Amino acid sequence: MTTPAIDATKEQFRDYLDKQGIVDQLTKVLVSLYEEAEKPANALEYLQQHLTSEGPVTSDFDVIKQENEELKARNEELTARVEELEAQLAATSSAPAPAEGSEETAPAAEEA
């Protein structure tokens, strides 16, 4: 048997949930789950995805973390390539200029 204090606390909590829009949001998500033709394998994940309005769902963090690692590795590769090309550029700019009319100037003109 419940006491009047517990009943009052429950009623206050229900009012709080209603005023915050939580009851409506939960109802909408549960109705959408009910109306799904194919029920999801993980109902809890479904609820999380449909209740979360900000940021990715916890299960998305693994995907984002993996993508971040791949992008970091690609960034390191590209940084090394830039350094390599800068070294090549410095080496070619410090080399003596070829004589006019030589064969080495023709490919450079074609590239530009």
N, C-alpha and C positions, 0 to 999 in steps of 0.2 A: 504494500500500500504506500502511495506517495504522500509526502507531506505538502502542505500548502506552500511552503517556502521553495521547495523543488519545482512545483508546478509554476510558480511565479517566475522563477529563474528560466525555466524552459520557455515560457511565454515571452519573456524579454528577449531571449536569444532568437526565437522565431521572428519577432518583430524586427530585430536587428538585421537578420538575414533578408527579410522582405524589403526593408528600407534600403539596403545596399544593392538590391537587384540580384542577389545571389540565387534566390528561389526561382526567379524568372529564367536566369541563365542556365541553371541546372535543369530546369524543366525543358527548355529548348534543346539542350544537348541530349537529354535522355529521350525526348521525342524523336530527334533525328536518328539516334541509335536504334530506336524501336522501328522506325520506318525504313531502315537500311534493308535492301533486298538480300544482300549477302552480309551476314554479321561478321565483323572483324574478328580475327583470331585473338587479338589482345584488346579487350573492351576497355581496360584501364588506360592503355595508350591512346585509344580513340577519344576517351574523355579528356585526357591531357591535351591532345592536339586541338580539340574543339573548345576547350575552356581557356587555353593560353592565348592571350591577346598580345603579349609582349614577349619578344625573344623566341628562340628556338626551343623545342621540346627537348627534354633530357636525352632522348635517343638520337637527336640530331647532333649532339655535341661530339659524338664519336666520329661522325662523318665530317664535321667541321674541323675537328682536330687532325684527322688524316689529311684533309685538303690543305690545312695549314702546314703540316710537315712537308708535303709534296711541294708546296709553293716556296718554302724556305730552301729546300734542296735545289729547286730550279733557280732561285735567286742567287745561290752560291755559284752554280754553274755559269750563269750569265755574268756575274761579277768577275769570275776568273777569266771568262772570254773577253770581257771589256779590257781587263788588265793586259791580257795577251795581245789584243789588237793595238792598244796604246803603246806597248813596247815595240811592236812591229812598225807602227807609225813613227815612233821616235827614231828607230833604227834606219828607216828609209829616208827620213828628213835630214838625218845627220850624214848620210852617205853623199858622196860627191854627185852633183847633177850630171846626167849623161850629156854627151855632146849633141848638138842640134843635128837633126836628121838621122839619129841612130834609131835602131829598131825598138829600143826600150820605151821611147816616148809614144809610139803608135798605140800600144794597148792601153796606156793611161788615158789617151784621148778618146778611145772607144768606150771606156767604162763611164766617163763623165757624160 
